[in-house]
Amino acid sequence: MSLFLKSFARPVCSRAGSIYVRNSSVQSNVVSRTFATTKIRQVDPYSDVKVTDRFSLKGKTILVTGGARGLGFAMSKAIAQLGGNIAILDSLPEPVEEFHTLADKHNITAVYEQTDVTSQSSLESAFASVVKQTGGLNGCITAAGIALDAPFLEQPWDICQKILAVNVMGTFWTAKLVAQHLIERKQGGSMVFIASVAAQGLKVPLQTLAIYNMSKAGVKGLVGPLAVELGEAGIRVNSISPGVIASPMTDGMIWPALDDMFNNAAPMKRKGRPSDLTPTATFLLSDASEYTTGADFLITGGLHAGVSPSWLNKT
């Protein structure tokens, strides 16, 4: 293992320092990274800065994958409402019509690129394009994701591979591009991954989502390691784990019994709305959360804790 690490050790990036391996007396390996000094805004806790001002995204530019519609667009819209610029990457040829109104309405920059997050060349090309158009990024939300509801023994290889490619590698490679960019800018930043209640190692009632659970657990599992590895560069990494949220994806799954579960199984006795997620997403991107990293935020109406007794008794 020691020889393997030594032979493959390379610089992290031209401006971010280096990686090296040092043998210890107990035959363990220590991997260290030294980042260039990052300029982080220091907040005086006794100053007169208003709490509400710290939630502003004015002057920040956020990349959103899967932002053409649904939850991704809802979060993009919320960013714009708080004064942030948005750069959306999505596989759809065009975003929802409302996207085209955001720039003028909120006096921000709004950029859209059709992208395949499962293709390295497509993702890297689109990423370079939005950086050039916006002048630089301050963070990201990785909301691109797909699901399959089918019994475990009936989940086909090709669709499973597609789900892993979109949900896991799409998140991983976007995070890699954004982290490299933020390190080069030396200003820190925030990355927010969209995981799921399904990432918690539990089975959602009435649904069989094995490969989706696995993929979202992978997304959630990336948070802690990156929060530690990138923390000294001033980059914060967190995730949001939604429960059942109304969206084009969940709408496409509905059948009567499942619709009843969506609306009644959570202890809060309703399906989630995109607006239930947007405050947490924008908080994590803003200066209000500058001491928050390595965390997963469960927004499930309580479904992660258990199902509603009245729904359980009814079923």
C-alpha positions in Angstrom: 0.0 0.0 0.0 2.9 2.3 0.9 4.5 1.8 -2.5 1.2 2.2 -4.3 0.6 5.6 -2.7 4.0 6.8 -3.3 4.0 5.9 -7.0 0.8 7.6 -7.7 1.2 10.8 -5.5 0.7 13.9 -7.6 0.1 17.6 -7.0 -3.6 18.3 -6.2 -3.5 21.3 -8.5 -0.9 23.9 -9.6 -2.1 26.5 -7.2 -3.4 24.4 -4.3 -0.2 22.9 -2.9 0.9 19.3 -3.0 0.2 15.9 -1.8 2.9 13.7 -0.3 3.1 10.4 1.7 5.3 10.0 4.8 6.0 6.6 6.4 5.6 6.5 10.2 7.4 4.3 12.7 4.2 2.2 13.0 4.1 1.5 9.3 1.0 3.7 8.7 0.8 6.4 6.0 0.0 10.0 6.5 -1.4 11.9 3.5 -1.1 15.7 3.8 -2.3 18.5 1.6 -1.3 22.1 1.8 -3.7 24.6 0.3 -2.8 28.1 -0.7 -4.0 30.7 1.8 -7.7 31.2 1.3 -9.3 34.6 1.9 -12.3 34.0 4.1 -14.5 36.8 5.3 -14.1 37.1 9.0 -17.2 38.0 10.9 -17.0 39.9 14.2 -19.7 38.3 16.4 -20.2 41.6 18.2 -20.6 43.7 15.1 -23.8 45.3 13.9 -24.2 43.0 10.9 -27.9 42.0 10.7 -28.8 38.4 10.8 -30.9 38.8 7.7 -28.0 40.3 5.8 -26.0 37.2 6.3 -28.6 35.2 4.3 -28.1 37.4 1.2 -26.5 35.7 -1.9 -25.8 39.0 -3.6 -22.5 38.9 -5.5 -22.4 35.1 -5.4 -22.7 32.8 -8.4 -24.0 29.3 -7.9 -23.9 26.3 -10.2 -27.0 24.1 -10.1 -27.1 20.7 -11.8 -30.5 19.4 -12.7 -31.9 22.9 -12.4 -34.1 23.0 -15.5 -37.2 22.1 -13.6 -38.5 20.6 -10.4 -36.5 20.9 -7.2 -33.4 22.1 -9.0 -35.3 25.0 -10.5 -37.0 25.8 -7.3 -33.6 26.2 -5.6 -32.2 28.1 -8.6 -35.2 30.5 -8.3 -34.6 30.9 -4.6 -31.0 31.8 -5.2 -32.0 34.5 -7.7 -34.6 35.9 -5.2 -31.7 36.4 -2.7 -29.6 38.2 -5.3 -27.4 35.3 -6.4 -26.4 34.6 -10.0 -27.2 31.1 -11.3 -25.6 28.8 -13.8 -27.8 25.8 -14.6 -26.6 22.5 -16.1 -29.3 20.1 -17.2 -29.9 17.4 -19.8 -33.1 19.1 -21.1 -32.8 21.2 -24.2 -34.5 24.1 -22.5 -35.3 25.0 -18.9 -38.9 25.9 -17.7 -40.1 29.1 -19.2 -39.9 31.0 -15.9 -36.1 30.7 -16.0 -35.9 33.3 -18.7 -37.6 35.9 -16.5 -35.2 35.6 -13.5 -32.4 37.8 -14.8 -34.5 40.9 -15.4 -36.8 40.3 -12.4 -34.0 40.0 -9.8 -31.2 41.9 -11.6 -28.9 38.8 -11.7 -27.1 36.8 -14.3 -28.8 33.5 -15.3 -26.9 31.1 -17.6 -28.2 27.7 -19.0 -26.2 24.9 -20.6 -27.5 21.6 -21.8 -25.3 19.0 -20.3 -24.9 15.3 -19.8 -23.5 14.9 -16.2 -22.7 11.2 -17.0 -20.2 12.4 -19.7 -16.9 13.8 -18.5 -16.3 15.8 -21.7 -19.9 17.2 -21.7 -19.7 18.2 -18.1 -16.3 19.7 -18.3 -17.1 21.7 -21.4 -20.3 23.1 -19.9 -18.6 23.9 -16.7 -15.9 25.8 -18.5 -18.5 27.7 -20.5 -20.5 28.9 -17.5 -17.3 29.9 -15.7 -16.4 32.0 -18.7 -19.9 33.5 -18.9 -20.2 34.3 -15.2 -16.7 35.2 -14.3 -16.4 32.6 -11.6 -18.4 30.5 -9.1 -18.9 30.6 -5.4 -20.6 27.2 -4.9 -22.9 24.6 -6.2 -26.0 22.5 -5.7 -26.0 19.1 -7.2 -29.6 18.3 -7.8 -29.4 16.1 -11.0 -30.9 12.7 -10.2 -33.0 9.9 -11.4 -34.8 7.0 -9.7 -36.2 3.5 -10.3 -39.0 2.0 -8.4 -38.9 -1.8 -9.0 -38.4 -4.9 -7.0 -34.7 -5.6 -6.2 -34.6 -8.8 -8.3 -36.1 -7.0 -11.3 -33.8 -4.0 -11.4 -31.9 -4.2 -14.7 -28.1 -3.7 -15.1 -28.3 -0.9 -17.7 -30.8 1.2 -15.7 -28.8 0.6 -12.5 -25.7 1.8 -14.2 -27.5 4.9 -15.5 -28.7 5.8 -12.0 -25.3 5.4 -10.5 -23.7 7.5 -13.3 -26.2 10.3 -12.9 -26.6 10.4 -9.1 -23.2 9.4 -7.9 -20.6 10.2 -10.6 -22.6 13.3 -11.7 -22.3 14.6 -8.2 -18.7 13.5 -7.7 -17.4 15.0 -10.8 -19.3 18.2 -10.5 -17.9 18.5 -6.9 -14.4 17.9 -8.2 -14.7 20.6 -10.9 -16.2 23.1 -8.4 -13.7 22.4 -5.7 -10.7 22.8 -8.1 -12.2 26.1 -9.3 -12.8 27.4 -5.8 -9.3 26.5 -4.7 -7.9 28.4 -7.6 -10.0 31.5 -6.7 -8.8 31.3 -3.1 -12.1 32.7 -1.8 -13.7 29.5 -0.3 -17.2 28.5 -1.1 -20.1 26.1 -0.4 -21.2 22.9 -2.0 -24.6 21.4 -1.3 -25.4 17.9 -2.4 -29.0 16.6 -2.7 -29.2 13.2 -1.0 -32.4 11.7 0.2 -34.3 10.1 3.0 -33.5 7.0 1.0 -29.8 7.6 1.8 -30.3 6.8 5.4 -30.4 3.1 5.0 -34.1 2.7 5.4 -36.9 1.5 3.1 -39.5 4.1 2.2 -43.0 2.5 2.5 -44.6 1.0 -0.6 -41.5 1.7 -2.7 -38.6 -0.6 -3.8 -35.7 1.7 -4.5 -32.6 -0.4 -3.8 -30.4 1.1 -6.5 -31.7 4.6 -5.8 -31.0 4.1 -2.1 -27.5 3.0 -2.9 -26.8 5.9 -5.1 -28.1 8.5 -2.6 -26.2 6.9 0.2 -23.1 7.4 -2.0 -24.0 11.1 -2.3 -24.4 11.5 1.4 -21.2 9.5 2.0 -19.2 12.0 0.1 -20.0 14.9 2.4 -17.9 14.0 5.4 -14.6 13.2 3.6 -14.9 16.3 1.4 -15.8 18.6 4.3 -12.5 17.5 6.0 -10.4 17.4 2.9 -11.5 20.8 1.6 -12.1 22.6 4.9 -8.7 24.3 5.0 -9.4 25.8 1.6 -12.5 27.4 3.1 -14.8 25.1 1.2 -17.9 23.9 3.1 -19.7 20.7 2.1 -23.1 19.7 3.2 -26.1 17.7 2.0 -29.9 17.9 2.1 -31.9 14.7 2.4 -35.5 15.4 1.3 -38.4 13.1 2.0 -41.3 12.8 -0.4 -41.3 16.2 -2.2 -43.8 17.1 -5.0 -41.8 17.2 -8.2 -42.0 15.9 -11.8 -40.0 12.8 -10.7 -42.4 11.9 -7.8 -45.5 12.9 -9.9 -44.4 10.3 -12.5 -44.4 7.5 -9.9 -47.9 8.0 -8.5 -50.5 5.3 -8.2 -53.5 5.6 -5.8 -52.0 3.7 -2.8 -48.6 5.4 -3.3 -50.3 8.8 -3.5 -52.0 8.1 -0.2 -48.6 7.3 1.3 -47.0 10.4 -0.1 -49.7 12.5 1.5 -50.2 10.7 4.8 -47.3 8.5 5.9 -45.0 11.3 7.2 -45.8 12.4 10.8 -46.5 15.9 9.4 -49.3 14.3 7.3 -48.5 15.9 4.0 -46.2 15.7 1.0 -43.3 18.1 1.0 -43.1 21.1 -1.2 -40.1 22.5 -3.0 -40.4 25.6 -0.8 -39.7 23.3 2.2 -36.2 22.8 0.9 -35.2 26.1 -0.5 -34.6 27.9 2.8 -32.1 25.3 3.9 -30.4 25.2 0.5 -29.9 29.0 0.4 -28.8 29.0 4.1 -26.1 26.5 3.3 -24.9 28.7 0.3 -24.9 31.9 2.3 -22.6 33.4 4.9 -25.1 32.5 7.6 -23.8 29.0 7.5 -20.1 29.8 7.3 -19.4 27.5 10.3 -21.5 24.6 9.1 -19.9 21.8 7.2 -20.0 18.0 7.0 -23.7 17.9 7.8 -26.7 16.2 6.3 -30.0 18.0 6.8 -33.1 15.8 6.9 -36.2 17.5 5.6 -38.8 14.7 5.5 -41.8 15.8 7.5 -40.5 13.3 10.1 -40.6 10.2 7.7 -37.0 9.3 8.6 -38.1 8.9 12.2 -41.1 6.7 11.5 -44.5 6.7 9.7 -47.6 8.3 11.0 -49.5 6.0 13.4 -52.8 6.8 11.8 -51.5 5.9 8.3 -49.8 2.8 9.7 -53.1 1.7 11.4 -55.0 2.3 8.3 -52.7 0.1 6.2 
